[in-house]
Amino acid sequence: MLGFSLNILSLLAITLVTGILVDDAIVDVENIFRRLKENNALVRAGFRALMQTLLESGFNYSSEAHEGASWHGGVIEVRGRQITPNIPTEEVFTSPDRRRADGVIRVTRPMVISGQLVTGLRVTFEAGKIVDVYADEGVDVIRAQVATDEGSSRLGEVSLVDKDSRIAKAGIVFHNTLFDENAGCHVAWGQSFPFAVEGGMALSEAERAGLGLNMSGVHTDVVIGGAGITVTGTGPKGTVEIIRGDEWVL
C-alpha cells in the first residue's frame, strides 16, 4: 500500500505514538545515544573479568572476556555513519570467553521461549558450561534449548544496563527479548558476536573458537539485573565497581 511495507508502516506508527506519549521524545533518543557513547568509552578501559552479584538473593557469577575483546554500545558504524539498529537499547556489551563462566545466575524477569512462559529461572555455570537449570515454571523448554548444540550451553554475550534504562523505568514486562533485555544487566547463552574481537569478522570459525568465541544456532538473552545488583570489573588497573545498587558508578 502506497509503496510501504508493513514493517515500515508499523515502525512509523510506533514512532508517532512514542512522539505523542513521551515529552521531548527526540531529546530522549539523543540522550540515549550520548549515554551509549559515554558508557562505551568508559568500559573499553580494558575490563576482562566481571563479577555480578544480586545482593538481595545471594546469587552471583563471574565471567571473563577473551584476549583482545572490546565492549560495545548500541551504536555501530556502517559505511562511515553511526546508527542504532536496535531501539530501544541502552546496553554496553561484549562476548565473553565461552570457557570462563562460573556461578549461579537468577533470571529476574519472566520470559517466553517457544511460546512457553518461564519464571523463577536459575542457571548454574561451571567452567563456562551450563550444568544445572531450575525454574518455577517452564524448565523443560530451557533444558531443551541449552542442549540444542555444542555452544547452546555456553555464554555468547554479557551486557550491562542500570536502573536508569527507559525500559526498567516503565515497569512493564513485554515478554519480548528485544525490549525486556534493556530492563537490566543480562547475559545470553548461544551465539557470540565476532566483532567483539578485533578482526573477528575476518576470522574462520576455527580461529574464532580458538579465541573463546562461542558458536551456536541459538542466542537467548535473560535479564539478571535489578535492585541490589553490584558489578565489579577487573582490568589493568585492578578491580573496581562498575555498577552498585543497580546504578552506574564507574
FIKOLZA-1660 file (N, C-alpha, C; in steps of 0.1 Angstrom, whole numbers, plus 5000, padded with zeros to 4 digits):
% residues 250
   i   px   py   pz ch aa at
   1 5008 4988 5000  A  M  N
   1 5000 5000 5000  A  M CA
   1 5009 5012 5000  A  M  C
   2 5007 5021 4990  A  L  N
   2 5015 5034 4989  A  L CA
   2 5030 5031 4988  A  L  C
   3 5033 5019 4985  A  G  N
   3 5048 5016 4983  A  G CA
   3 5055 5013 4996  A  G  C
   4 5048 5012 5007  A  F  N
   4 5054 5010 5020  A  F CA
   4 5051 4995 5025  A  F  C
   5 5061 4989 5031  A  S  N
   5 5059 4976 5036  A  S CA
   5 5052 4977 5050  A  S  C
   6 5047 4965 5054  A  L  N
   6 5040 4965 5067  A  L CA
   6 5050 4969 5078  A  L  C
   7 5062 4964 5077  A  N  N
   7 5072 4967 5088  A  N CA
   7 5075 4982 5089  A  N  C
   8 5076 4988 5077  A  I  N
   8 5079 5003 5077  A  I CA
   8 5067 5011 5083  A  I  C
   9 5055 5006 5079  A  L  N
   9 5043 5013 5085  A  L CA
   9 5042 5011 5100  A  L  C
  10 5045 4999 5105  A  S  N
  10 5045 4996 5119  A  S CA
  10 5055 5005 5126  A  S  C
  11 5067 5006 5120  A  L  N
  11 5077 5014 5127  A  L CA
  11 5073 5029 5127  A  L  C
  12 5067 5033 5116  A  L  N
  12 5062 5047 5116  A  L CA
  12 5052 5049 5127  A  L  C
  13 5043 5040 5128  A  A  N
  13 5032 5041 5139  A  A CA
  13 5038 5042 5152  A  A  C
  14 5048 5033 5155  A  I  N
  14 5055 5033 5168  A  I CA
  14 5061 5046 5171  A  I  C
  15 5068 5051 5160  A  T  N
  15 5075 5064 5162  A  T CA
  15 5065 5076 5165  A  T  C
  16 5054 5076 5158  A  L  N
  16 5044 5086 5160  A  L CA
  16 5038 5085 5174  A  L  C
  17 5035 5073 5178  A  V  N
  17 5029 5071 5191  A  V CA
  17 5039 5075 5202  A  V  C
  18 5051 5071 5200  A  T  N
  18 5062 5075 5210  A  T CA
  18 5063 5090 5211  A  T  C
  19 5062 5097 5200  A  G  N
  19 5063 5111 5199  A  G CA
  19 5052 5118 5207  A  G  C
  20 5040 5112 5206  A  I  N
  20 5028 5117 5212  A  I CA
  20 5028 5115 5227  A  I  C
  21 5032 5103 5231  A  L  N
  21 5031 5099 5245  A  L CA
  21 5043 5103 5254  A  L  C
  22 5055 5105 5248  A  V  N
  22 5066 5109 5255  A  V CA
  22 5071 5123 5253  A  V  C
  23 5071 5131 5263  A  D  N
  23 5076 5145 5261  A  D CA
  23 5090 5145 5257  A  D  C
  24 5093 5154 5247  A  D  N
  24 5107 5155 5242  A  D CA
  24 5113 5142 5238  A  D  C
  25 5105 5134 5230  A  A  N
  25 5109 5121 5227  A  A CA
  25 5122 5121 5219  A  A  C
  26 5124 5131 5210  A  I  N
  26 5136 5131 5202  A  I CA
  26 5148 5134 5211  A  I  C
  27 5146 5143 5221  A  V  N
  27 5157 5145 5231  A  V CA
  27 5161 5133 5239  A  V  C
  28 5150 5125 5242  A  D  N
  28 5153 5112 5249  A  D CA
  28 5162 5103 5241  A  D  C
  29 5159 5102 5228  A  V  N
  29 5167 5093 5220  A  V CA
  29 5181 5099 5219  A  V  C
  30 5183 5112 5217  A  E  N
  30 5196 5118 5217  A  E CA
  30 5204 5115 5230  A  E  C
  31 5197 5116 5241  A  N  N
  31 5204 5113 5254  A  N CA
  31 5208 5099 5255  A  N  C
  32 5200 5089 5250  A  I  N
  32 5204 5075 5250  A  I CA
  32 5216 5074 5241  A  I  C
  33 5217 5080 5230  A  F  N
  33 5228 5079 5220  A  F CA
  33 5241 5084 5227  A  F  C
  34 5240 5095 5234  A  R  N
  34 5251 5101 5241  A  R CA
  34 5256 5092 5252  A  R  C
  35 5246 5087 5260  A  R  N
  35 5249 5078 5271  A  R CA
  35 5256 5065 5266  A  R  C
  36 5252 5060 5255  A  L  N
  36 5258 5048 5250  A  L CA
  36 5273 5051 5247  A  L  C
  37 5276 5062 5240  A  K  N
  37 5289 5065 5237  A  K CA
  37 5298 5067 5249  A  K  C
  38 5292 5073 5260  A  E  N
  38 5300 5076 5272  A  E CA
  38 5303 5063 5279  A  E  C
  39 5293 5054 5280  A  N  N
  39 5295 5041 5286  A  N CA
  39 5305 5033 5279  A  N  C
  40 5304 5033 5265  A  N  N
  40 5313 5026 5257  A  N CA
  40 5327 5030 5259  A  N  C
  41 5329 5043 5260  A  A  N
  41 5343 5048 5262  A  A CA
  41 5348 5044 5276  A  A  C
  42 5339 5044 5286  A  L  N
  42 5344 5040 5299  A  L CA
  42 5347 5026 5300  A  L  C
  43 5338 5017 5295  A  V  N
  43 5340 5003 5297  A  V CA
  43 5351 4997 5288  A  V  C
  44 5355 5004 5277  A  R  N
  44 5366 5000 5269  A  R CA
  44 5379 5000 5276  A  R  C
  45 5379 5005 5288  A  A  N
  45 5392 5007 5295  A  A CA
  45 5400 4995 5297  A  A  C
  46 5394 4983 5294  A  G  N
  46 5402 4971 5295  A  G CA
  46 5397 4961 5305  A  G  C
  47 5384 4962 5309  A  F  N
  47 5379 4952 5318  A  F CA
  47 5378 4938 5311  A  F  C
  48 5383 4928 5318  A  R  N
  48 5382 4915 5312  A  R CA
  48 5373 4906 5321  A  R  C
  49 5376 4906 5334  A  A  N
  49 5368 4897 5343  A  A CA
  49 5357 4905 5350  A  A  C
  50 5345 4900 5350  A  L  N
  50 5334 4906 5357  A  L CA
  50 5328 4897 5367  A  L  C
  51 5324 4903 5378  A  M  N
  51 5317 4896 5389  A  M CA
  51 5304 4903 5391  A  M  C
  52 5292 4896 5389  A  Q  N
  52 5279 4902 5391  A  Q CA
  52 5273 4895 5403  A  Q  C
  53 5268 4903 5412  A  T  N
  53 5261 4898 5424  A  T CA
  53 5248 4905 5427  A  T  C
  54 5238 4897 5429  A  L  N
  54 5225 4902 5433  A  L CA
  54 5224 4901 5449  A  L  C
  55 5226 4912 5455  A  L  N
  55 5228 4912 5470  A  L CA
  55 5216 4906 5477  A  L  C
  56 5204 4909 5472  A  E  N
  56 5192 4906 5480  A  E CA
  56 5190 4891 5480  A  E  C
  57 5195 4884 5469  A  S  N
  57 5192 4869 5468  A  S CA
  57 5204 4861 5470  A  S  C
  58 5216 4867 5470  A  G  N
  58 5228 4860 5472  A  G CA
  58 5234 4852 5460  A  G  C
  59 5227 4854 5449  A  F  N
  59 5232 4847 5436  A  F CA
  59 5244 4856 5431  A  F  C
  60 5254 4849 5426  A  N  N
  60 5265 4856 5420  A  N CA
  60 5272 4847 5409  A  N  C
  61 5278 4853 5400  A  Y  N
  61 5286 4845 5390  A  Y CA
  61 5297 4854 5385  A  Y  C
  62 5307 4848 5379  A  S  N
  62 5318 4856 5373  A  S CA
  62 5320 4851 5358  A  S  C
  63 5324 4860 5350  A  S  N
  63 5328 4856 5336  A  S CA
  63 5340 4864 5332  A  S  C
  64 5347 4859 5322  A  E  N
  64 5359 4866 5317  A  E CA
  64 5359 4867 5302  A  E  C
  65 5363 4879 5297  A  A  N
  65 5363 4881 5283  A  A CA
  65 5377 4875 5278  A  A  C
  66 5377 4872 5265  A  H  N
  66 5389 4867 5259  A  H CA
  66 5399 4878 5255  A  H  C
  67 5411 4874 5253  A  E  N
  67 5422 4884 5249  A  E CA
  67 5417 4892 5237  A  E  C
  68 5418 4905 5238  A  G  N
  68 5415 4913 5226  A  G CA
  68 5401 4917 5225  A  G  C
  69 5392 4913 5235  A  A  N
  69 5378 4916 5234  A  A CA
  69 5376 4931 5237  A  A  C
  70 5365 4936 5231  A  S  N
  70 5362 4950 5233  A  S CA
  70 5347 4951 5237  A  S  C
  71 5343 4962 5243  A  W  N
  71 5330 4965 5247  A  W CA
  71 5323 4974 5237  A  W  C
  72 5310 4972 5235  A  H  N
  72 5303 4980 5225  A  H CA
  72 5290 4985 5231  A  H  C
  73 5285 4996 5226  A  G  N
  73 5272 5001 5229  A  G CA
  73 5263 4998 5218  A  G  C
  74 5251 5003 5219  A  G  N
  74 5241 5000 5208  A  G CA
  74 5244 5008 5195  A  G  C
  75 5254 5016 5196  A  V  N
  75 5258 5024 5184  A  V CA
  75 5269 5017 5176  A  V  C
  76 5266 5015 5163  A  I  N
  76 5276 5009 5154  A  I CA
  76 5278 5017 5142  A  I  C
  77 5290 5015 5135  A  E  N
  77 5293 5023 5124  A  E CA
  77 5291 5015 5111  A  E  C
  78 5283 5020 5102  A  V  N
  78 5280 5014 5089  A  V CA
  78 5283 5024 5078  A  V  C
  79 5292 5020 5069  A  R  N
  79 5296 5029 5058  A  R CA
  79 5298 5043 5063  A  R  C
  80 5306 5044 5074  A  G  N
  80 5310 5057 5078  A  G CA
  80 5300 5065 5086  A  G  C
  81 5288 5059 5089  A  R  N
  81 5278 5066 5097  A  R CA
  81 5275 5058 5109  A  R  C
  82 5272 5065 5120  A  Q  N
  82 5269 5058 5133  A  Q CA
  82 5253 5057 5133  A  Q  C
  83 5249 5044 5136  A  I  N
  83 5235 5041 5137  A  I CA
  83 5232 5033 5149  A  I  C
  84 5219 5033 5154  A  T  N
  84 5215 5024 5165  A  T CA
  84 5205 5015 5159  A  T  C
  85 5209 5003 5155  A  P  N
  85 5200 4993 5148  A  P CA
  85 5189 4987 5157  A  P  C
  86 5191 4988 5170  A  N  N
  86 5182 4982 5179  A  N CA
  86 5177 4992 5189  A  N  C
  87 5165 4998 5187  A  I  N
  87 5159 5008 5196  A  I CA
  87 5146 5003 5202  A  I  C
  88 5144 5003 5215  A  P  N
  88 5153 5010 5225  A  P CA
  88 5165 5001 5228  A  P  C
  89 5176 5007 5231  A  T  N
  89 5188 5000 5236  A  T CA
  89 5196 5009 5245  A  T  C
  90 5200 5004 5256  A  E  N
  90 5209 5012 5265  A  E CA
  90 5220 5003 5271  A  E  C
  91 5223 4992 5264  A  E  N
  91 5233 4983 5269  A  E CA
  91 5247 4986 5264  A  E  C
  92 5256 4981 5272  A  V  N
  92 5270 4980 5269  A  V CA
  92 5274 4966 5270  A  V  C
  93 5279 4960 5259  A  F  N
  93 5280 4945 5259  A  F CA
  93 5293 4941 5252  A  F  C
  94 5296 4928 5255  A  T  N
  94 5307 4921 5248  A  T CA
  94 5304 4906 5248  A  T  C
  95 5313 4899 5241  A  S  N
  95 5311 4884 5241  A  S CA
  95 5322 4879 5250  A  S  C
  96 5319 4871 5260  A  P  N
  96 5329 4866 5270  A  P CA
  96 5335 4853 5264  A  P  C
  97 5346 4849 5270  A  D  N
  97 5352 4836 5267  A  D CA
  97 5343 4825 5271  A  D  C
  98 5339 4817 5261  A  R  N
  98 5329 4807 5264  A  R CA
  98 5334 4796 5274  A  R  C
  99 5346 4796 5277  A  R  N
  99 5352 4786 5286  A  R CA
  99 5353 4791 5300  A  R  C
 100 5349 4804 5303  A  R  N
 100 5352 4810 5315  A  R CA
 100 5340 4817 5321  A  R  C
 101 5331 4809 5327  A  A  N
 101 5320 4815 5335  A  A CA
 101 5317 4805 5346  A  A  C
 102 5315 4810 5358  A  D  N
 102 5313 4801 5370  A  D CA
 102 5303 4808 5379  A  D  C
 103 5294 4800 5385  A  G  N
 103 5285 4805 5395  A  G CA
 103 5270 4803 5391  A  G  C
 104 5262 4810 5398  A  V  N
 104 5247 4808 5395  A  V CA
 104 5241 4822 5392  A  V  C
 105 5233 4822 5382  A  I  N
 105 5225 4834 5378  A  I CA
 105 5210 4831 5382  A  I  C
 106 5204 4842 5386  A  R  N
 106 5189 4841 5388  A  R CA
 106 5183 4851 5378  A  R  C
 107 5174 4846 5370  A  V  N
 107 5168 4855 5360  A  V CA
 107 5157 4863 5367  A  V  C
 108 5157 4876 5365  A  T  N
 108 5148 4885 5374  A  T CA
 108 5136 4889 5367  A  T  C
 109 5134 4885 5354  A  R  N
 109 5121 4888 5347  A  R CA
 109 5116 4876 5340  A  R  C
 110 5103 4874 5340  A  P  N
 110 5098 4863 5332  A  P CA
 110 5101 4864 5318  A  P  C
 111 5101 4853 5311  A  M  N
 111 5104 4853 5296  A  M CA
 111 5095 4842 5289  A  M  C
 112 5094 4844 5276  A  V  N
 112 5087 4834 5268  A  V CA
 112 5096 4828 5258  A  V  C
 113 5098 4815 5259  A  I  N
 113 5106 4807 5249  A  I CA
 113 5097 4797 5242  A  I  C
 114 5097 4798 5229  A  S  N
 114 5089 4788 5221  A  S CA
 114 5075 4788 5226  A  S  C
 115 5069 4799 5229  A  G  N
 115 5056 4800 5234  A  G CA
 115 5053 4796 5248  A  G  C
 116 5064 4792 5255  A  Q  N
 116 5063 4788 5269  A  Q CA
 116 5067 4798 5279  A  Q  C
 117 5059 4802 5289  A  L  N
 117 5063 4811 5299  A  L CA
 117 5073 4805 5308  A  L  C
 118 5084 4812 5311  A  V  N
 118 5094 4807 5320  A  V CA
 118 5095 4817 5332  A  V  C
 119 5094 4812 5344  A  T  N
 119 5095 4821 5356  A  T CA
 119 5105 4814 5366  A  T  C
 120 5111 4823 5374  A  G  N
 120 5119 4818 5385  A  G CA
 120 5131 4810 5380  A  G  C
 121 5137 4814 5369  A  L  N
 121 5148 4806 5363  A  L CA
 121 5161 4808 5370  A  L  C
 122 5168 4797 5374  A  R  N
 122 5182 4797 5379  A  R CA
 122 5190 4788 5371  A  R  C
 123 5202 4793 5368  A  V  N
 123 5211 4786 5359  A  V CA
 123 5225 4785 5365  A  V  C
 124 5231 4774 5366  A  T  N
 124 5244 4772 5372  A  T CA
 124 5255 4769 5361  A  T  C
 125 5266 4777 5362  A  F  N
 125 5277 4775 5352  A  F CA
 125 5289 4769 5359  A  F  C
 126 5296 4761 5352  A  E  N
 126 5309 4755 5357  A  E CA
 126 5318 4755 5345  A  E  C
 127 5330 4762 5346  A  A  N
 127 5340 4762 5335  A  A CA
 127 5334 4766 5322  A  A  C
 128 5324 4776 5323  A  G  N
 128 5318 4781 5311  A  G CA
 128 5306 4774 5306  A  G  C
 129 5303 4763 5312  A  K  N
 129 5291 4755 5307  A  K CA
 129 5280 4754 5317  A  K  C
 130 5268 4755 5311  A  I  N
 130 5256 4753 5320  A  I CA
 130 5255 4739 5324  A  I  C
 131 5254 4737 5337  A  V  N
 131 5254 4723 5342  A  V CA
 131 5241 4720 5350  A  V  C
 132 5234 4730 5354  A  D  N
 132 5221 4728 5361  A  D CA
 132 5211 4739 5357  A  D  C
 133 5199 4736 5355  A  V  N
 133 5188 4745 5352  A  V CA
 133 5176 4742 5361  A  V  C
 134 5171 4753 5368  A  Y  N
 134 5159 4751 5376  A  Y CA
 134 5150 4763 5373  A  Y  C
 135 5137 4761 5374  A  A  N
 135 5127 4771 5372  A  A CA
 135 5115 4768 5379  A  A  C
 136 5107 4778 5383  A  D  N
 136 5094 4776 5389  A  D CA
 136 5084 4771 5379  A  D  C
 137 5086 4776 5366  A  E  N
 137 5077 4773 5355  A  E CA
 137 5085 4773 5342  A  E  C
 138 5083 4763 5334  A  G  N
 138 5089 4762 5321  A  G CA
 138 5103 4757 5320  A  G  C
 139 5107 4749 5330  A  V  N
 139 5121 4745 5330  A  V CA
 139 5125 4736 5318  A  V  C
 140 5115 4728 5313  A  D  N
 140 5118 4718 5303  A  D CA
 140 5122 4725 5290  A  D  C
 141 5116 4736 5287  A  V  N
 141 5119 4743 5274  A  V CA
 141 5133 4749 5274  A  V  C
 142 5137 4753 5286  A  I  N
 142 5151 4758 5288  A  I CA
 142 5161 4747 5287  A  I  C
 143 5158 4736 5294  A  R  N
 143 5168 4725 5293  A  R CA
 143 5169 4719 5279  A  R  C
 144 5158 4720 5271  A  A  N
 144 5159 4715 5257  A  A CA
 144 5167 4725 5249  A  A  C
 145 5165 4738 5251  A  Q  N
 145 5172 4748 5243  A  Q CA
 145 5187 4747 5246  A  Q  C
 146 5192 4746 5258  A  V  N
 146 5206 4746 5261  A  V CA
 146 5213 4733 5257  A  V  C
 147 5205 4723 5252  A  A  N
 147 5210 4711 5247  A  A CA
 147 5209 4710 5232  A  A  C
 148 5206 4722 5226  A  T  N
 148 5204 4722 5211  A  T CA
 148 5217 4718 5204  A  T  C
 149 5228 4724 5208  A  D  N
 149 5241 4721 5201  A  D CA
 149 5252 4723 5211  A  D  C
 150 5265 4722 5206  A  E  N
 150 5276 4723 5215  A  E CA
 150 5277 4737 5222  A  E  C
 151 5273 4747 5215  A  G  N
 151 5275 4761 5220  A  G CA
 151 5263 4766 5228  A  G  C
 152 5252 4759 5227  A  S  N
 152 5240 4765 5233  A  S CA
 152 5240 4765 5248  A  S  C
 153 5249 4758 5254  A  S  N
 153 5250 4758 5269  A  S CA
 153 5261 4767 5274  A  S  C
 154 5266 4775 5265  A  R  N
 154 5277 4785 5269  A  R CA
 154 5273 4799 5265  A  R  C
 155 5280 4809 5272  A  L  N
 155 5276 4823 5270  A  L CA
 155 5282 4828 5257  A  L  C
 156 5273 4837 5251  A  G  N
 156 5278 4844 5239  A  G CA
 156 5277 4859 5241  A  G  C
 157 5271 4863 5252  A  E  N
 157 5270 4878 5255  A  E CA
 157 5269 4880 5269  A  E  C
 158 5276 4891 5274  A  V  N
 158 5274 4897 5287  A  V CA
 158 5271 4912 5285  A  V  C
 159 5261 4917 5291  A  S  N
 159 5257 4931 5289  A  S CA
 159 5253 4938 5302  A  S  C
 160 5257 4951 5302  A  L  N
 160 5255 4959 5314  A  L CA
 160 5244 4970 5311  A  L  C
 161 5234 4970 5320  A  V  N
 161 5224 4980 5319  A  V CA
 161 5220 4984 5334  A  V  C
 162 5218 4997 5337  A  D  N
 162 5214 5000 5350  A  D CA
 162 5200 5005 5351  A  D  C
 163 5196 5009 5363  A  K  N
 163 5182 5012 5366  A  K CA
 163 5176 5024 5358  A  K  C
 164 5185 5032 5352  A  D  N
 164 5181 5044 5345  A  D CA
 164 5176 5041 5331  A  D  C
 165 5176 5028 5327  A  S  N
 165 5171 5024 5315  A  S CA
 165 5156 5028 5314  A  S  C
 166 5152 5033 5302  A  R  N
 166 5138 5036 5300  A  R CA
 166 5129 5024 5302  A  R  C
 167 5133 5013 5297  A  I  N
 167 5125 5000 5298  A  I CA
 167 5124 4997 5313  A  I  C
 168 5134 4998 5321  A  A  N
 168 5134 4995 5335  A  A CA
 168 5124 5004 5342  A  A  C
 169 5124 5017 5339  A  K  N
 169 5116 5027 5345  A  K CA
 169 5101 5025 5341  A  K  C
 170 5099 5019 5329  A  A  N
 170 5085 5017 5325  A  A CA
 170 5078 5006 5334  A  A  C
 171 5085 4997 5340  A  G  N
 171 5079 4987 5349  A  G CA
 171 5070 4977 5342  A  G  C
 172 5072 4975 5329  A  I  N
 172 5064 4966 5321  A  I CA
 172 5072 4955 5317  A  I  C
 173 5067 4942 5318  A  V  N
 173 5073 4931 5312  A  V CA
 173 5066 4928 5299  A  V  C
 174 5074 4930 5288  A  F  N
 174 5069 4929 5274  A  F CA
 174 5068 4915 5269  A  F  C
 175 5076 4906 5275  A  H  N
 175 5077 4892 5270  A  H CA
 175 5082 4892 5256  A  H  C
 176 5091 4901 5253  A  N  N
 176 5098 4902 5241  A  N CA
 176 5112 4906 5244  A  N  C
 177 5121 4897 5240  A  T  N
 177 5135 4899 5244  A  T CA
 177 5141 4912 5240  A  T  C
 178 5138 4917 5228  A  L  N
 178 5144 4929 5223  A  L CA
 178 5140 4941 5231  A  L  C
 179 5129 4941 5238  A  F  N
 179 5125 4951 5248  A  F CA
 179 5130 4948 5262  A  F  C
 180 5127 4936 5267  A  D  N
 180 5129 4932 5280  A  D CA
 180 5144 4932 5284  A  D  C
 181 5153 4929 5274  A  E  N
 181 5167 4928 5278  A  E CA
 181 5173 4942 5282  A  E  C
 182 5166 4952 5278  A  N  N
 182 5170 4966 5282  A  N CA
 182 5166 4970 5296  A  N  C
 183 5160 4961 5303  A  A  N
 183 5155 4964 5317  A  A CA
 183 5166 4963 5327  A  A  C
 184 5177 4956 5324  A  G  N
 184 5187 4954 5334  A  G CA
 184 5199 4946 5328  A  G  C
 185 5209 4944 5336  A  C  N
 185 5221 4936 5331  A  C CA
 185 5216 4923 5327  A  C  C
 186 5222 4917 5316  A  H  N
 186 5217 4905 5311  A  H CA
 186 5229 4897 5305  A  H  C
 187 5226 4884 5303  A  V  N
 187 5236 4875 5296  A  V CA
 187 5228 4868 5285  A  V  C
 188 5235 4862 5276  A  A  N
 188 5228 4854 5266  A  A CA
 188 5237 4841 5264  A  A  C
 189 5230 4830 5264  A  W  N
 189 5237 4817 5260  A  W CA
 189 5235 4815 5245  A  W  C
 190 5245 4810 5239  A  G  N
 190 5245 4807 5225  A  G CA
 190 5254 4816 5217  A  G  C
 191 5251 4820 5205  A  Q  N
 191 5260 4826 5195  A  Q CA
 191 5266 4839 5201  A  Q  C
 192 5279 4841 5198  A  S  N
 192 5286 4853 5203  A  S CA
 192 5286 4863 5191  A  S  C
 193 5293 4874 5194  A  F  N
 193 5294 4885 5184  A  F CA
 193 5309 4885 5179  A  F  C
 194 5312 4880 5168  A  P  N
 194 5326 4880 5163  A  P CA
 194 5332 4894 5163  A  P  C
 195 5324 4905 5161  A  F  N
 195 5330 4918 5160  A  F CA
 195 5335 4923 5174  A  F  C
 196 5332 4915 5185  A  A  N
 196 5337 4918 5198  A  A CA
 196 5352 4916 5200  A  A  C
 197 5358 4910 5190  A  V  N
 197 5372 4908 5190  A  V CA
 197 5378 4915 5178  A  V  C
 198 5388 4923 5179  A  E  N
 198 5394 4930 5168  A  E CA
 198 5398 4920 5157  A  E  C
 199 5392 4923 5145  A  G  N
 199 5395 4915 5133  A  G CA
 199 5387 4902 5133  A  G  C
 200 5377 4900 5143  A  G  N
 200 5370 4888 5144  A  G CA
 200 5361 4884 5132  A  G  C
 201 5356 4894 5125  A  M  N
 201 5347 4892 5114  A  M CA
 201 5355 4885 5103  A  M  C
 202 5368 4887 5102  A  A  N
 202 5376 4881 5091  A  A CA
 202 5382 4867 5095  A  A  C
 203 5379 4863 5107  A  L  N
 203 5385 4850 5112  A  L CA
 203 5376 4838 5107  A  L  C
 204 5382 4827 5106  A  S  N
 204 5375 4814 5103  A  S CA
 204 5368 4810 5116  A  S  C
 205 5359 4801 5115  A  E  N
 205 5352 4795 5127  A  E CA
 205 5362 4789 5137  A  E  C
 206 5372 4782 5131  A  A  N
 206 5382 4776 5140  A  A CA
 206 5390 4786 5147  A  A  C
 207 5394 4797 5140  A  E  N
 207 5401 4808 5147  A  E CA
 207 5393 4815 5157  A  E  C
 208 5380 4817 5155  A  R  N
 208 5371 4823 5165  A  R CA
 208 5370 4814 5177  A  R  C
 209 5369 4801 5175  A  A  N
 209 5368 4792 5186  A  A CA
 209 5380 4792 5194  A  A  C
 210 5392 4793 5187  A  G  N
 210 5404 4793 5195  A  G CA
 210 5406 4805 5204  A  G  C
 211 5399 4816 5200  A  L  N
 211 5399 4828 5209  A  L CA
 211 5389 4827 5220  A  L  C
 212 5380 4818 5220  A  G  N
 212 5370 4816 5230  A  G CA
 212 5356 4821 5226  A  G  C
 213 5355 4826 5214  A  L  N
 213 5341 4830 5209  A  L CA
 213 5332 4818 5207  A  L  C
 214 5320 4819 5212  A  N  N
 214 5311 4808 5211  A  N CA
 214 5303 4808 5198  A  N  C
 215 5299 4796 5194  A  M  N
 215 5291 4795 5182  A  M CA
 215 5280 4785 5185  A  M  C
 216 5268 4790 5180  A  S  N
 216 5256 4782 5183  A  S CA
 216 5245 4786 5174  A  S  C
 217 5235 4778 5173  A  G  N
 217 5223 4781 5165  A  G CA
 217 5212 4789 5173  A  G  C
 218 5215 4792 5185  A  V  N
 218 5206 4799 5194  A  V CA
 218 5213 4811 5200  A  V  C
 219 5205 4821 5204  A  H  N
 219 5211 4832 5212  A  H CA
 219 5199 4837 5220  A  H  C
 220 5199 4834 5233  A  T  N
 220 5188 4837 5242  A  T CA
 220 5193 4846 5253  A  T  C
 221 5187 4859 5253  A  D  N
 221 5190 4868 5264  A  D CA
 221 5181 4866 5276  A  D  C
 222 5187 4867 5288  A  V  N
 222 5180 4866 5300  A  V CA
 222 5184 4877 5310  A  V  C
 223 5175 4884 5316  A  V  N
 223 5178 4896 5325  A  V CA
 223 5182 4890 5339  A  V  C
 224 5194 4894 5343  A  I  N
 224 5198 4890 5357  A  I CA
 224 5200 4902 5366  A  I  C
 225 5198 4914 5361  A  G  N
 225 5199 4926 5369  A  G CA
 225 5187 4930 5376  A  G  C
 226 5188 4941 5384  A  G  N
 226 5177 4946 5391  A  G CA
 226 5182 4952 5404  A  G  C
 227 5172 4955 5413  A  A  N
 227 5175 4961 5426  A  A CA
 227 5186 4953 5434  A  A  C
 228 5196 4960 5438  A  G  N
 228 5206 4953 5446  A  G CA
 228 5218 4948 5439  A  G  C
 229 5218 4948 5425  A  I  N
 229 5229 4942 5418  A  I CA
 229 5242 4951 5419  A  I  C
 230 5253 4944 5420  A  T  N
 230 5266 4950 5420  A  T CA
 230 5274 4943 5410  A  T  C
 231 5281 4951 5402  A  V  N
 231 5290 4946 5391  A  V CA
 231 5304 4952 5393  A  V  C
 232 5314 4943 5395  A  T  N
 232 5328 4947 5396  A  T CA
 232 5335 4942 5383  A  T  C
 233 5345 4950 5379  A  G  N
 233 5353 4946 5368  A  G CA
 233 5368 4947 5371  A  G  C
 234 5375 4937 5366  A  T  N
 234 5390 4936 5368  A  T CA
 234 5397 4939 5355  A  T  C
 235 5406 4949 5355  A  G  N
 235 5414 4952 5344  A  G CA
 235 5428 4956 5347  A  G  C
 236 5435 4963 5338  A  P  N
 236 5449 4966 5341  A  P CA
 236 5452 4974 5353  A  P  C
 237 5442 4982 5358  A  K  N
 237 5443 4990 5370  A  K CA
 237 5437 4983 5382  A  K  C
 238 5434 4971 5381  A  G  N
 238 5429 4964 5393  A  G CA
 238 5414 4962 5392  A  G  C
 239 5407 4960 5404  A  T  N
 239 5393 4957 5404  A  T CA
 239 5385 4969 5409  A  T  C
 240 5375 4973 5402  A  V  N
 240 5367 4985 5406  A  V CA
 240 5352 4982 5404  A  V  C
 241 5344 4989 5411  A  E  N
 241 5330 4988 5409  A  E CA
 241 5325 4995 5396  A  E  C
 242 5317 4989 5388  A  I  N
 242 5311 4995 5376  A  I CA
 242 5296 4999 5379  A  I  C
 243 5289 4990 5386  A  I  N
 243 5275 4992 5390  A  I CA
 243 5274 4989 5404  A  I  C
 244 5267 4997 5412  A  R  N
 244 5265 4995 5426  A  R CA
 244 5250 4998 5429  A  R  C
 245 5243 4988 5434  A  G  N
 245 5229 4991 5437  A  G CA
 245 5221 4994 5424  A  G  C
 246 5225 4987 5413  A  D  N
 246 5218 4989 5400  A  D CA
 246 5220 5003 5395  A  D  C
 247 5231 5009 5398  A  E  N
 247 5233 5023 5393  A  E CA
 247 5248 5024 5389  A  E  C
 248 5251 5030 5377  A  W  N
 248 5264 5032 5372  A  W CA
 248 5272 5040 5382  A  W  C
 249 5284 5036 5386  A  V  N
 249 5293 5043 5395  A  V CA
 249 5307 5045 5389  A  V  C
 250 5309 5038 5378  A  L  N
 250 5323 5039 5371  A  L CA
 250 5325 5053 5366  A  L  C
% end
